[in-house]
Amino acid sequence: MKIYTLEREQLLPISIEAAWEFFCDPHNLAKITPESMNFTVLSDVPQCMHPGMVVLYHVYPLGRFPFQWVTEITHVQEPYFFVDEQRFGPYKFWHHQHHFTPVAGGVKMTDLIHYVLPMGIIGRMLHYGVVQHKLNAIFSYRYAELERHFGTM
């Protein structure tokens, strides 16, 4: 089993409280996900997450092939940190840490993701041919959308 890691950092010219207010709402994820993925929250969820909250999403990561993705918010330390973990979906394992750190003039946002693909050797080949590229594209899009929404530092 191969565990892959994706880490991204971004500086935003907003307070940690403003960052938390935006990122604690599961519906805002659709605003920073490429439209081509048709990302939709299907669950009735509160405006701000809490530990134990389960969220059902519908997403099209590979064009016409839809996935239902179920995540659980497992850890929350407002306004500094939360973790979502996939319970059902396209990955064998998905653990996504979201960190918010105050810095001069704003907040540093860090995404740290550990994930495992299904299907053994086939999954590893798909990682280098498709999945790694797709995840990088999603997080590059997210970076640009956050800059568009909040500005740059």
N, CA, C and O atoms as a DFTB+ gen file, in Angstrom:
612 C
 N C O
     1  1       0.852      -1.180       0.000
     2  2       0.000       0.000       0.000
     3  2       0.893       1.236       0.000
     4  3       1.827       1.343       0.795
     5  1       0.599       2.150      -0.887
     6  2       1.348       3.397      -0.998
     7  2       0.479       4.542      -0.488
     8  3      -0.635       4.743      -0.973
     9  1       0.992       5.304       0.503
    10  2       0.298       6.486       1.006
    11  2       0.912       7.708       0.331
    12  3       2.109       7.966       0.460
    13  1       0.085       8.450      -0.387
    14  2       0.516       9.665      -1.063
    15  2       0.217      10.870      -0.189
    16  3      -0.680      10.830       0.654
    17  1       0.974      11.941      -0.393
    18  2       0.797      13.165       0.374
    19  2       0.723      14.346      -0.577
    20  3       1.498      14.442      -1.528
    21  1      -0.203      15.231      -0.314
    22  2      -0.306      16.500      -1.023
    23  2      -0.344      17.591       0.036
    24  3      -1.168      17.546       0.950
    25  1       0.548      18.573      -0.084
    26  2       0.567      19.691       0.859
    27  2       0.571      20.987       0.077
    28  3       1.359      21.169      -0.851
    29  1      -0.317      21.882       0.464
    30  2      -0.410      23.197      -0.177
    31  2      -0.524      24.263       0.899
    32  3      -1.183      24.061       1.919
    33  1       0.121      25.400       0.668
    34  2       0.010      26.553       1.566
    35  2      -0.429      27.754       0.755
    36  3      -0.099      27.887      -0.423
    37  1      -1.187      28.635       1.417
    38  2      -1.622      29.858       0.769
    39  2      -1.758      30.946       1.826
    40  3      -2.275      30.708       2.917
    41  1      -1.290      32.133       1.489
    42  2      -1.455      33.294       2.357
    43  2      -2.647      34.096       1.865
    44  3      -2.756      34.409       0.680
    45  1      -3.535      34.422       2.789
    46  2      -4.724      35.199       2.451
    47  2      -4.765      36.449       3.318
    48  3      -4.445      36.377       4.504
    49  1      -5.155      37.606       2.753
    50  2      -5.171      38.857       3.502
    51  2      -6.454      39.038       4.313
    52  3      -7.128      40.063       4.207
    53  1      -6.775      38.049       5.110
    54  2      -7.987      38.090       5.935
    55  2      -7.620      37.612       7.337
    56  3      -6.562      37.018       7.542
    57  1      -8.484      37.872       8.276
    58  2      -8.261      37.403       9.644
    59  2      -8.500      35.904       9.735
    60  3      -9.151      35.310       8.876
    61  1      -7.967      35.311      10.779
    62  2      -8.203      33.881      10.991
    63  2      -9.693      33.617      11.206
    64  3     -10.207      32.570      10.814
    65  1     -10.382      34.574      11.831
    66  2     -11.822      34.414      12.048
    67  2     -12.587      34.403      10.722
    68  3     -13.520      33.620      10.545
    69  1     -12.184      35.280       9.786
    70  2     -12.840      35.304       8.469
    71  2     -12.550      34.020       7.688
    72  3     -13.425      33.487       7.006
    73  1     -11.313      33.533       7.798
    74  2     -10.964      32.273       7.144
    75  2     -11.819      31.145       7.712
    76  3     -12.377      30.341       6.966
    77  1     -11.916      31.096       9.031
    78  2     -12.706      30.040       9.665
    79  2     -14.169      30.116       9.240
    80  3     -14.784      29.092       8.941
    81  1     -14.720      31.310       9.212
    82  2     -16.121      31.484       8.843
    83  2     -16.387      30.932       7.438
    84  3     -17.422      30.311       7.196
    85  1     -15.454      31.160       6.522
    86  2     -15.615      30.661       5.160
    87  2     -15.450      29.142       5.096
    88  3     -16.286      28.452       4.512
    89  1     -14.371      28.617       5.696
    90  2     -14.047      27.204       5.523
    91  2     -14.858      26.266       6.406
    92  3     -14.912      25.067       6.132
    93  1     -15.483      26.774       7.446
    94  2     -16.272      25.871       8.296
    95  2     -17.631      25.551       7.684
    96  3     -18.331      24.667       8.179
    97  1     -18.018      26.249       6.621
    98  2     -19.295      26.000       5.952
    99  2     -19.076      25.034       4.782
   100  3     -18.460      25.414       3.787
   101  1     -19.565      23.798       4.883
   102  2     -19.350      22.808       3.822
   103  2     -19.842      23.262       2.442
   104  3     -19.319      22.807       1.424
   105  1     -20.833      24.145       2.396
   106  2     -21.347      24.607       1.109
   107  2     -20.333      25.460       0.348
   108  3     -20.407      25.552      -0.877
   109  1     -19.400      26.079       1.044
   110  2     -18.406      26.915       0.368
   111  2     -17.393      26.102      -0.433
   112  3     -16.699      26.652      -1.288
   113  1     -17.302      24.816      -0.169
   114  2     -16.376      23.983      -0.933
   115  2     -16.735      23.987      -2.420
   116  3     -15.847      23.952      -3.272
   117  1     -18.016      24.029      -2.728
   118  2     -18.443      24.070      -4.132
   119  2     -17.966      25.348      -4.820
   120  3     -17.728      25.346      -6.028
   121  1     -17.824      26.435      -4.066
   122  2     -17.394      27.713      -4.633
   123  2     -15.934      27.694      -5.069
   124  3     -15.527      28.500      -5.905
   125  1     -15.140      26.776      -4.507
   126  2     -13.708      26.748      -4.817
   127  2     -13.303      25.424      -5.484
   128  3     -12.131      25.046      -5.480
   129  1     -14.284      24.740      -6.046
   130  2     -14.052      23.488      -6.780
   131  2     -14.386      23.738      -8.243
   132  3     -15.392      24.383      -8.537
   133  1     -13.569      23.244      -9.167
   134  2     -13.854      23.478     -10.589
   135  2     -15.293      23.103     -10.949
   136  3     -15.791      22.049     -10.553
   137  1     -15.943      23.978     -11.699
   138  2     -17.344      23.756     -12.089
   139  2     -17.529      22.444     -12.840
   140  3     -18.589      21.824     -12.757
   141  1     -16.503      22.021     -13.571
   142  2     -16.597      20.788     -14.351
   143  2     -16.811      19.557     -13.470
   144  3     -17.248      18.513     -13.955
   145  1     -16.507      19.678     -12.188
   146  2     -16.689      18.540     -11.278
   147  2     -18.107      18.461     -10.738
   148  3     -18.468      17.485     -10.080
   149  1     -18.928      19.500     -11.016
   150  2     -20.330      19.493     -10.604
   151  2     -20.486      19.069      -9.138
   152  3     -21.306      18.211      -8.811
   153  1     -19.697      19.679      -8.279
   154  2     -19.647      19.336      -6.851
   155  2     -20.893      19.854      -6.151
   156  3     -21.188      21.048      -6.200
   157  1     -21.625      18.955      -5.498
   158  2     -22.877      19.323      -4.850
   159  2     -22.950      18.699      -3.461
   160  3     -22.670      17.512      -3.297
   161  1     -23.326      19.493      -2.462
   162  2     -23.589      18.971      -1.121
   163  2     -25.009      18.426      -1.118
   164  3     -25.959      19.150      -1.412
   165  1     -25.152      17.141      -0.782
   166  2     -26.470      16.506      -0.774
   167  2     -27.068      16.437       0.626
   168  3     -28.278      16.269       0.773
   169  1     -26.244      16.563       1.641
   170  2     -26.703      16.462       3.023
   171  2     -27.325      17.763       3.489
   172  3     -27.011      18.840       2.983
   173  1     -28.200      17.645       4.447
   174  2     -28.711      18.818       5.157
   175  2     -27.716      19.077       6.295
   176  3     -27.738      18.385       7.312
   177  1     -26.851      20.071       6.116
   178  2     -25.789      20.322       7.094
   179  2     -25.922      21.725       7.664
   180  3     -26.455      22.619       7.007
   181  1     -25.438      21.920       8.889
   182  2     -25.465      23.265       9.470
   183  2     -24.479      24.182       8.749
   184  3     -23.650      23.726       7.962
   185  1     -24.582      25.475       9.028
   186  2     -23.721      26.456       8.376
   187  2     -22.263      26.306       8.801
   188  3     -21.364      26.691       8.053
   189  1     -22.015      25.754       9.987
   190  2     -20.643      25.545      10.436
   191  2     -20.493      24.122      10.959
   192  3     -21.356      23.608      11.671
   193  1     -19.396      23.510      10.596
   194  2     -19.165      22.102      10.926
   195  2     -18.941      21.873      12.422
   196  3     -18.723      22.807      13.195
   197  1     -19.003      20.611      12.792
   198  2     -18.715      20.178      14.158
   199  2     -18.169      18.759      14.097
   200  3     -18.423      18.039      13.131
   201  1     -17.414      18.347      15.128
   202  2     -16.888      16.968      15.128
   203  2     -18.026      15.959      15.035
   204  3     -19.053      16.097      15.700
   205  1     -17.828      14.956      14.210
   206  2     -18.837      13.916      14.027
   207  2     -19.806      14.195      12.899
   208  3     -20.596      13.324      12.535
   209  1     -19.761      15.394      12.335
   210  2     -20.668      15.734      11.250
   211  2     -20.312      14.911      10.005
   212  3     -19.145      14.823       9.623
   213  1     -21.325      14.316       9.382
   214  2     -21.155      13.532       8.169
   215  2     -21.785      14.322       7.027
   216  3     -22.905      14.821       7.134
   217  1     -21.030      14.423       5.925
   218  2     -21.499      15.191       4.771
   219  2     -21.452      14.294       3.536
   220  3     -20.447      13.638       3.265
   221  1     -22.550      14.278       2.801
   222  2     -22.646      13.526       1.548
   223  2     -22.541      14.508       0.393
   224  3     -23.287      15.485       0.319
   225  1     -21.599      14.233      -0.512
   226  2     -21.388      15.058      -1.696
   227  2     -21.619      14.204      -2.939
   228  3     -21.511      12.978      -2.903
   229  1     -21.936      14.877      -4.028
   230  2     -21.972      14.259      -5.342
   231  2     -20.926      14.988      -6.160
   232  3     -20.921      16.219      -6.194
   233  1     -20.034      14.251      -6.824
   234  2     -18.940      14.871      -7.553
   235  2     -18.622      14.057      -8.804
   236  3     -18.774      12.835      -8.821
   237  1     -18.182      14.749      -9.841
   238  2     -17.785      14.117     -11.095
   239  2     -16.291      14.385     -11.318
   240  3     -15.947      15.274     -12.098
   241  1     -15.404      13.647     -10.661
   242  2     -13.977      13.936     -10.791
   243  2     -13.386      13.550     -12.141
   244  3     -12.357      14.092     -12.544
   245  1     -14.025      12.621     -12.842
   246  2     -13.482      12.140     -14.114
   247  2     -14.505      12.300     -15.231
   248  3     -14.802      11.344     -15.947
   249  1     -15.037      13.496     -15.376
   250  2     -15.984      13.751     -16.456
   251  2     -17.359      13.194     -16.193
   252  3     -18.064      13.668     -15.303
   253  1     -17.749      12.196     -16.956
   254  2     -19.116      11.659     -16.886
   255  2     -19.342      10.668     -15.753
   256  3     -20.477      10.248     -15.530
   257  1     -18.315      10.291     -15.048
   258  2     -18.441       9.240     -14.043
   259  2     -18.651       9.848     -12.659
   260  3     -17.710      10.370     -12.060
   261  1     -19.898       9.782     -12.142
   262  2     -20.182      10.399     -10.846
   263  2     -19.732       9.525      -9.678
   264  3     -19.678       8.299      -9.778
   265  1     -19.416      10.180      -8.588
   266  2     -19.110       9.501      -7.328
   267  2     -19.936      10.146      -6.236
   268  3     -20.171      11.354      -6.239
   269  1     -20.371       9.319      -5.304
   270  2     -20.878       9.867      -4.054
   271  2     -19.716       9.814      -3.091
   272  3     -19.036       8.795      -2.978
   273  1     -19.491      10.907      -2.400
   274  2     -18.376      11.026      -1.487
   275  2     -18.958      11.341      -0.116
   276  3     -19.690      12.319       0.040
   277  1     -18.640      10.528       0.864
   278  2     -19.106      10.741       2.230
   279  2     -17.893      11.044       3.092
   280  3     -16.965      10.240       3.173
   281  1     -17.900      12.212       3.738
   282  2     -16.816      12.570       4.641
   283  2     -17.371      12.790       6.046
   284  3     -18.544      13.110       6.243
   285  1     -16.477      12.604       7.005
   286  2     -16.799      12.906       8.396
   287  2     -15.803      13.935       8.893
   288  3     -14.599      13.808       8.666
   289  1     -16.305      14.948       9.568
   290  2     -15.437      15.907      10.239
   291  2     -15.036      15.250      11.556
   292  3     -15.868      15.067      12.445
   293  1     -13.762      14.896      11.677
   294  2     -13.334      14.114      12.843
   295  2     -12.710      14.950      13.947
   296  3     -12.779      14.572      15.116
   297  1     -12.104      16.074      13.601
   298  2     -11.451      16.930      14.595
   299  2     -11.733      18.392      14.249
   300  3     -11.692      18.784      13.082
   301  1     -12.013      19.180      15.263
   302  2     -12.211      20.613      15.077
   303  2     -11.582      21.336      16.260
   304  3     -11.884      21.043      17.417
   305  1     -10.700      22.290      15.949
   306  2     -10.160      23.195      16.961
   307  2     -10.316      24.603      16.393
   308  3      -9.397      25.151      15.784
   309  1     -11.495      25.173      16.606
   310  2     -11.829      26.482      16.055
   311  2     -10.930      27.566      16.642
   312  3     -10.722      27.577      17.855
   313  1     -10.399      28.460      15.851
   314  2     -10.434      28.644      14.409
   315  2      -9.157      28.152      13.716
   316  3      -8.815      28.634      12.636
   317  1      -8.466      27.215      14.321
   318  2      -7.123      26.850      13.869
   319  2      -7.005      25.595      13.009
   320  3      -6.030      25.451      12.271
   321  1      -7.985      24.676      13.087
   322  2      -7.708      23.350      12.556
   323  2      -8.997      22.554      12.435
   324  3      -9.861      22.618      13.309
   325  1      -9.119      21.807      11.351
   326  2     -10.139      20.757      11.292
   327  2      -9.669      19.665      10.349
   328  3      -8.807      19.887       9.500
   329  1     -10.250      18.482      10.511
   330  2      -9.900      17.321       9.695
   331  2     -11.169      16.723       9.116
   332  3     -12.155      16.511       9.823
   333  1     -11.130      16.452       7.809
   334  2     -12.194      15.646       7.219
   335  2     -11.583      14.341       6.721
   336  3     -10.480      14.318       6.175
   337  1     -12.322      13.262       6.921
   338  2     -11.890      11.936       6.491
   339  2     -12.989      11.317       5.633
   340  3     -14.170      11.378       5.973
   341  1     -12.580      10.721       4.518
   342  2     -13.548      10.025       3.666
   343  2     -14.013       8.757       4.367
   344  3     -13.208       7.994       4.900
   345  1     -15.313       8.548       4.357
   346  2     -15.879       7.295       4.847
   347  2     -16.248       6.391       3.679
   348  3     -16.072       5.175       3.756
   349  1     -16.760       6.979       2.593
   350  2     -17.069       6.255       1.361
   351  2     -16.736       7.176       0.197
   352  3     -16.989       8.379       0.258
   353  1     -16.171       6.611      -0.863
   354  2     -15.850       7.427      -2.020
   355  2     -14.774       6.790      -2.874
   356  3     -14.520       5.589      -2.786
   357  1     -14.143       7.615      -3.705
   358  2     -13.207       7.077      -4.696
   359  2     -11.857       6.631      -4.132
   360  3     -11.120       5.916      -4.811
   361  1     -11.524       7.031      -2.928
   362  2     -10.221       6.677      -2.354
   363  2     -10.365       5.513      -1.377
   364  3     -11.422       5.307      -0.780
   365  1      -9.296       4.771      -1.232
   366  2      -9.273       3.728      -0.207
   367  2      -9.104       4.378       1.167
   368  3      -9.620       3.887       2.171
   369  1      -8.360       5.507       1.189
   370  2      -8.114       6.260       2.417
   371  2      -7.949       7.723       2.036
   372  3      -7.270       8.036       1.059
   373  1      -8.564       8.623       2.800
   374  2      -8.445      10.070       2.580
   375  2      -8.503      10.757       3.938
   376  3      -9.490      10.640       4.664
   377  1      -7.442      11.470       4.271
   378  2      -7.346      12.206       5.534
   379  2      -6.850      13.602       5.197
   380  3      -5.707      13.765       4.770
   381  1      -7.701      14.620       5.383
   382  2      -7.407      15.981       4.939
   383  2      -7.404      16.918       6.152
   384  3      -8.438      17.173       6.768
   385  1      -6.212      17.420       6.471
   386  2      -6.050      18.396       7.551
   387  2      -6.092      19.800       6.957
   388  3      -5.467      20.074       5.932
   389  1      -6.839      20.685       7.618
   390  2      -6.931      22.093       7.236
   391  2      -6.396      22.902       8.419
   392  3      -6.973      22.857       9.506
   393  1      -5.310      23.635       8.222
   394  2      -4.708      24.433       9.280
   395  2      -4.800      25.909       8.922
   396  3      -4.626      26.285       7.763
   397  1      -5.075      26.745       9.921
   398  2      -5.136      28.191       9.750
   399  2      -4.233      28.819      10.811
   400  3      -4.428      28.613      12.009
   401  1      -3.240      29.590      10.352
   402  2      -2.256      30.181      11.247
   403  2      -2.213      31.683      11.008
   404  3      -1.988      32.117       9.878
   405  1      -2.427      32.496      12.060
   406  2      -2.318      33.947      11.868
   407  2      -0.880      34.323      11.495
   408  3       0.079      33.810      12.071
   409  1      -0.754      35.219      10.531
   410  2       0.539      35.770      10.125
   411  2       0.349      37.276       9.957
   412  3      -0.781      37.763       9.918
   413  1       1.452      38.007       9.858
   414  2       1.366      39.453       9.667
   415  2       0.556      39.754       8.404
   416  3       0.918      39.321       7.309
   417  1      -0.520      40.484       8.561
   418  2      -1.338      40.880       7.417
   419  2      -2.378      39.879       6.976
   420  3      -3.072      40.115       5.988
   421  1      -2.511      38.756       7.685
   422  2      -3.524      37.793       7.260
   423  2      -3.413      36.447       7.928
   424  3      -3.128      36.343       9.121
   425  1      -3.642      35.419       7.142
   426  2      -3.653      34.049       7.644
   427  2      -2.942      33.146       6.634
   428  3      -3.061      33.325       5.422
   429  1      -2.199      32.168       7.168
   430  2      -1.622      31.125       6.323
   431  2      -2.536      29.911       6.424
   432  3      -2.811      29.403       7.511
   433  1      -2.993      29.466       5.273
   434  2      -3.852      28.293       5.209
   435  2      -3.011      27.139       4.662
   436  3      -2.356      27.271       3.628
   437  1      -3.037      26.016       5.365
   438  2      -2.287      24.836       4.932
   439  2      -3.234      23.666       4.792
   440  3      -3.995      23.351       5.706
   441  1      -3.179      23.021       3.634
   442  2      -3.892      21.764       3.399
   443  2      -2.850      20.660       3.421
   444  3      -1.849      20.733       2.707
   445  1      -3.078      19.643       4.231
   446  2      -2.213      18.466       4.264
   447  2      -3.108      17.248       4.073
   448  3      -3.964      16.947       4.904
   449  1      -2.890      16.556       2.959
   450  2      -3.742      15.423       2.603
   451  2      -2.884      14.173       2.483
   452  3      -1.846      14.166       1.821
   453  1      -3.350      13.114       3.144
   454  2      -2.767      11.780       2.969
   455  2      -3.863      10.929       2.342
   456  3      -5.007      10.939       2.798
   457  1      -3.505      10.193       1.294
   458  2      -4.518       9.400       0.620
   459  2      -3.910       8.130       0.041
   460  3      -2.716       8.061      -0.252
   461  1      -4.766       7.134      -0.115
   462  2      -4.404       5.844      -0.700
   463  2      -5.438       5.543      -1.773
   464  3      -6.635       5.751      -1.574
   465  1      -4.968       5.057      -2.904
   466  2      -5.870       4.681      -3.986
   467  2      -6.208       3.194      -3.900
   468  3      -5.411       2.399      -3.403
   469  1      -7.386       2.825      -4.383
   470  2      -7.729       1.406      -4.432
   471  2      -7.021       0.725      -5.596
   472  3      -6.342       1.391      -6.378
   473  1      -7.164      -0.544      -5.718
   474  2      -6.749      -1.364      -6.867
   475  2      -5.246      -1.613      -6.956
   476  3      -4.748      -1.887      -8.047
   477  1      -4.510      -1.529      -5.861
   478  2      -3.109      -1.926      -5.852
   479  2      -2.257      -1.272      -6.915
   480  3      -2.199      -0.046      -7.016
   481  1      -1.591      -2.104      -7.712
   482  2      -0.661      -1.617      -8.734
   483  2      -1.375      -0.768      -9.782
   484  3      -0.803       0.193     -10.296
   485  1      -2.614      -1.115     -10.098
   486  2      -3.393      -0.319     -11.058
   487  2      -3.646       1.072     -10.486
   488  3      -3.536       2.070     -11.199
   489  1      -3.983       1.136      -9.210
   490  2      -4.176       2.429      -8.549
   491  2      -2.912       3.267      -8.561
   492  3      -2.968       4.480      -8.764
   493  1      -1.761       2.619      -8.343
   494  2      -0.491       3.360      -8.371
   495  2      -0.212       3.906      -9.773
   496  3       0.279       5.026      -9.916
   497  1      -0.520       3.125     -10.797
   498  2      -0.318       3.610     -12.169
   499  2      -1.280       4.773     -12.463
   500  3      -0.897       5.760     -13.091
   501  1      -2.515       4.646     -12.007
   502  2      -3.485       5.728     -12.196
   503  2      -3.069       6.989     -11.450
   504  3      -3.350       8.104     -11.890
   505  1      -2.397       6.802     -10.315
   506  2      -1.958       7.977      -9.556
   507  2      -1.055       8.849     -10.403
   508  3      -1.292      10.050     -10.535
   509  1      -0.031       8.260     -10.973
   510  2       0.931       9.052     -11.730
   511  2       0.384       9.503     -13.073
   512  3       0.819      10.528     -13.597
   513  1      -0.556       8.763     -13.642
   514  2      -1.096       9.129     -14.935
   515  2      -2.281      10.070     -14.879
   516  3      -2.477      10.873     -15.792
   517  1      -3.095       9.983     -13.795
   518  2      -4.347      10.726     -13.752
   519  2      -4.562      11.460     -12.427
   520  3      -4.736      12.679     -12.409
   521  1      -4.550      10.722     -11.326
   522  2      -5.002      11.247     -10.042
   523  2      -4.121      12.389      -9.539
   524  3      -4.639      13.424      -9.118
   525  1      -2.812      12.220      -9.577
   526  2      -1.908      13.267      -9.095
   527  2      -2.130      14.566      -9.888
   528  3      -2.197      15.650      -9.309
   529  1      -2.241      14.443     -11.188
   530  2      -2.478      15.617     -12.043
   531  2      -3.820      16.263     -11.693
   532  3      -3.908      17.486     -11.582
   533  1      -4.856      15.454     -11.521
   534  2      -6.197      15.973     -11.223
   535  2      -6.229      16.692      -9.876
   536  3      -6.803      17.775      -9.767
   537  1      -5.617      16.096      -8.848
   538  2      -5.583      16.745      -7.538
   539  2      -4.817      18.060      -7.587
   540  3      -5.248      19.050      -6.996
   541  1      -3.687      18.080      -8.284
   542  2      -2.934      19.330      -8.413
   543  2      -3.753      20.390      -9.138
   544  3      -3.713      21.562      -8.764
   545  1      -4.493      19.995     -10.168
   546  2      -5.334      20.937     -10.897
   547  2      -6.456      21.481     -10.008
   548  3      -6.767      22.671     -10.056
   549  1      -7.055      20.617      -9.204
   550  2      -8.135      21.047      -8.297
   551  2      -7.597      22.058      -7.286
   552  3      -8.218      23.094      -7.046
   553  1      -6.437      21.752      -6.695
   554  2      -5.903      22.661      -5.676
   555  2      -5.324      23.933      -6.293
   556  3      -5.293      24.964      -5.620
   557  1      -4.874      23.902      -7.519
   558  2      -4.453      25.126      -8.217
   559  2      -5.672      26.003      -8.504
   560  3      -5.612      27.223      -8.354
   561  1      -6.758      25.389      -8.909
   562  2      -8.004      26.122      -9.131
   563  2      -8.472      26.748      -7.822
   564  3      -8.856      27.917      -7.783
   565  1      -8.437      25.966      -6.763
   566  2      -8.852      26.451      -5.443
   567  2      -8.008      27.662      -5.027
   568  3      -8.542      28.651      -4.525
   569  1      -6.707      27.582      -5.234
   570  2      -5.787      28.668      -4.897
   571  2      -6.213      29.944      -5.633
   572  3      -6.325      31.009      -5.026
   573  1      -6.449      29.825      -6.938
   574  2      -6.831      30.981      -7.750
   575  2      -8.179      31.550      -7.316
   576  3      -8.342      32.768      -7.245
   577  1      -9.141      30.683      -7.025
   578  2     -10.461      31.149      -6.595
   579  2     -10.400      31.862      -5.244
   580  3     -11.091      32.859      -5.037
   581  1      -9.583      31.358      -4.336
   582  2      -9.441      32.010      -3.032
   583  2      -8.788      33.379      -3.181
   584  3      -9.172      34.326      -2.494
   585  1      -7.793      33.495      -4.082
   586  2      -7.186      34.798      -4.345
   587  2      -8.218      35.744      -4.971
   588  3      -8.274      36.925      -4.627
   589  1      -9.013      35.228      -5.872
   590  2     -10.045      36.056      -6.507
   591  2     -11.061      36.533      -5.469
   592  3     -11.499      37.683      -5.504
   593  1     -11.427      35.658      -4.561
   594  2     -12.439      35.963      -3.546
   595  2     -11.914      36.882      -2.442
   596  3     -12.589      37.831      -2.044
   597  1     -10.692      36.589      -1.945
   598  2     -10.170      37.310      -0.786
   599  2      -9.043      38.292      -1.111
   600  3      -8.729      39.154      -0.291
   601  1      -8.433      38.177      -2.285
   602  2      -7.300      39.027      -2.626
   603  2      -5.983      38.302      -2.339
   604  3      -5.969      37.139      -1.936
   605  1      -4.874      39.022      -2.560
   606  2      -3.553      38.428      -2.375
   607  2      -2.779      39.181      -1.306
   608  3      -3.094      40.322      -0.969
   609  1      -1.773      38.524      -0.788
   610  2      -0.886      39.158       0.193
   611  2       0.421      39.505      -0.479
   612  3       1.320      40.050       0.162
